[in-house]
Amino acid sequence: MPPTCAPARLVRGVALLLSVLLATPPSMAQDADPEPDAAAAPAKPKPKPKPKAEPKKAETKPAAAAPESAVKPAAWPMGASSVSESYGDWTVSCNRPADKPVCIVVQSQGDSKTGQRKFGFELSTPKEGRAEGVILMPFGLSIEAGVSFKLDEQALGKGAPYSSCTVEGCMVPISFPTLATNGMRTAKTLIVTGQKAGASEPATISVPLAGFPAAFDRAVALGG
């Protein structure tokens, strides 16, 4: 299902049962001798039958343990009303204004000298199979064109439109299904592409995904 502006993944454990081989030795044929005279000699004792081989016990490999389908809730630091943690290129930001915490994962890009933010990506913890969020795009882009997404070199959905602009830039609301966030766990880069105003030249922003899986799981755990 494409994102608009699906754990849960199940891994099946497979148990392999080895076949039981029963080894039974073949019976040995005896030559037919003429029966001796009863008075001449006693009958020869018959050979004892060979014992059957014990059947081999079936060997069963244990089934692989299935991973947990959901992230377990995590305890908050004692007395804390907010939490901020970094995981690679991502930051987990949580607030607890009431009984239910609110957590998001964030990545910001901008001018390191001035501290001015030019791009931002925020994604909340998933609800009913979708993670809502917003992207802050820089000025100078065509509003009508909207933005498109790629995970590495693979297209992700059909893109998303702008909603409004602020003093920092223009906002693009996003709603990513589980399929998209799962893809972000394994990809290296999320590529956000807009179009420069008054030109057909694209403007591409690369969003590194290093640390995203750990950050997203941590946000889910703290928000649970």
KARACOR-V154657 format. One record per pair of residues at least 12 apart in sequence whose ideal C-beta (glycine too) atoms are under 7 Angstrom apart, sorted by the first residue. I is the first residue (numbers start at 1). J is the second residue. Records with the same first field share a line. If there is no record, write none. Layout:
I->J ; J
This chain:
1->177 ; 179
2->157 ; 158
3->149 ; 156 ; 157 ; 174 ; 175 ; 176 ; 177 ; 180
4->160 ; 175
5->160 ; 161 ; 172 ; 173 ; 174 ; 175
6->129 ; 177 ; 178 ; 179
7->69 ; 178
8->69 ; 70
9->182
11->66 ; 67
13->63 ; 64 ; 65 ; 66
14->63 ; 64
15->60 ; 61 ; 63
16->61
17->58 ; 60
18->58 ; 59
20->55 ; 56 ; 58
21->56
22->55
23->53
24->52 ; 53
25->50 ; 53
71->217 ; 220 ; 221
72->221
73->221 ; 224
74->221 ; 222
76->96 ; 222
81->95 ; 96
82->94 ; 95 ; 96
83->222
85->218
87->211 ; 214 ; 215 ; 218
88->210 ; 211
89->107 ; 208 ; 210 ; 211
90->105 ; 106 ; 107 ; 211 ; 212 ; 215
91->106
92->105 ; 215 ; 218 ; 219
93->106
94->219 ; 222 ; 223
101->222 ; 223
102->223
103->125 ; 219 ; 222 ; 223
104->122 ; 123 ; 124 ; 219
105->123 ; 215 ; 216 ; 219
106->120 ; 121 ; 122
107->121 ; 207
108->120
117->168
118->138 ; 169
119->136 ; 137 ; 138 ; 205
120->135 ; 136
121->135 ; 207
122->134
123->176
125->219 ; 220 ; 223
126->178 ; 181
129->177 ; 178
130->175 ; 176 ; 177
131->176 ; 181
132->175
133->174
134->171 ; 172 ; 173 ; 174
135->172 ; 174 ; 192
136->168 ; 169 ; 171
137->169 ; 170 ; 172 ; 194
138->169
139->169
140->196 ; 197
141->194 ; 195 ; 196 ; 197 ; 203
142->194 ; 195 ; 196 ; 197
143->162 ; 170
145->194 ; 195
146->159 ; 160 ; 161 ; 162
147->159 ; 160 ; 172 ; 192 ; 193 ; 194
148->193
149->190 ; 191 ; 192
150->191
151->183 ; 184 ; 187 ; 190
152->187 ; 188 ; 189
156->180 ; 183
157->180
160->172 ; 173 ; 174
181->216
184->209 ; 212
185->212 ; 213
187->209
188->209
189->206 ; 207 ; 208 ; 209
190->207 ; 209
191->204 ; 206
192->205 ; 207
